[in-house]
């Protein structure tokens, strides 16, 4: 019988809200088949440090790669923070109006651990919060019978994460909202995690509701068929529901890519998942430039690669994609591994109005109004007139008191 995801998640959220950690542990027993010790949910920072030390010994090439990833994401996030400038506009008589950027107080980061753990995603969710100045960052990763993945622990140590809990699924998202009391929840997960985040909108902030990953490549005759095929396979290997689509006006290019895809998929250690994904959501489409750009604008894909001779000339027409990769050398795979921009991106056409996860996601704008007595007195008459027109008597009275306070009689 098909599981009703919305109903299951709604029940989990209601139970956790009413019964707290007891309901979290019960949901974990029911859905994950694991009995957790309530006193052992938080991973000691010593365990993270020990895992990193073991990794430095056992996989010496991996740790520098992780450090490169973290450095690249942090460099970009730091520049993002510097670009978010406070605004102050002076008024005539000494007052000011403006806004300031302030970090959220706390943030929950969901670290997936189902099909695979992605240290790159861990870095992409934690670092923007750190650079934003979020004081408390709580990371949660699904429990496993054999314990937390050593790569999760080592990555947490490198990131400087000091709160890591072994909880997963909708119950983990519910605990972040109702137990840990975070202001925002970020990070991808399975359909239950995504649905839990969707249902919690308004209770907490979320980065986005993540759907299956998407890639659209627009290519011309200058593109290499082998490169294009490997880029499509790199997307398809994520998930049976991943969408990997190539559009080109060049029929010969499409034919060559089709051959490369068959040859490479048949030889791949991930053949099963590739064949599922490509058969369901993989497409090679012949269309001219106008049709291709119209399709890209309508789809608003998560990733858009422009494997054309002059990608900058195409870019102005392409405003809806979440992340754009300019030129054949700029494979989407590079974007996944810390060269700068974040790879936690809006999907399911939400890139029409939503943006990649970044430092701004972990902050909010706060408006600030500071009036001098003269400014207040000058504005009071017309503010009171507007308030009266709207039928808000006390708004007008509140403003007029400031006008009277600055009158000559009041000064006498």
ABEGO torsion letter per residue (X at the ends): XBBBAAAAAAAAAAAAAAAEAAAAAAAAAAAAGBBBBAAAABBBAAAAAAAAAAAAAABAAAAAAAAAAAAAAAAAAAAAAAABBBBBBBBAAGBBBEBBBBBBABBBBBBBABABBBAAAAAAAAAAAAAAGBABBBBBBBBBAAEBBAAAAAAAAAAGBABBBBBBEAAAAAAAAAAAGBABBBEBBBAAAAAAAAAABGABBBABBBBBBBBBBBBBAABBAAAAAAAAAAAAAABAABBBBBBBABAAAAAAAAAAAAAAAAABAAAAAAAAAAAAABBBBBBBAAAAAAAAAAAGBABBBBBBABAAAAAAABAABABBBBEAABBAAAAAAGAGBBABBBBGGAAAABBBBBAAAABBBBBBBBBBAAAAAAAAAAAAAAAAAAGBAAAAAAAAAAAAAABAAAAX
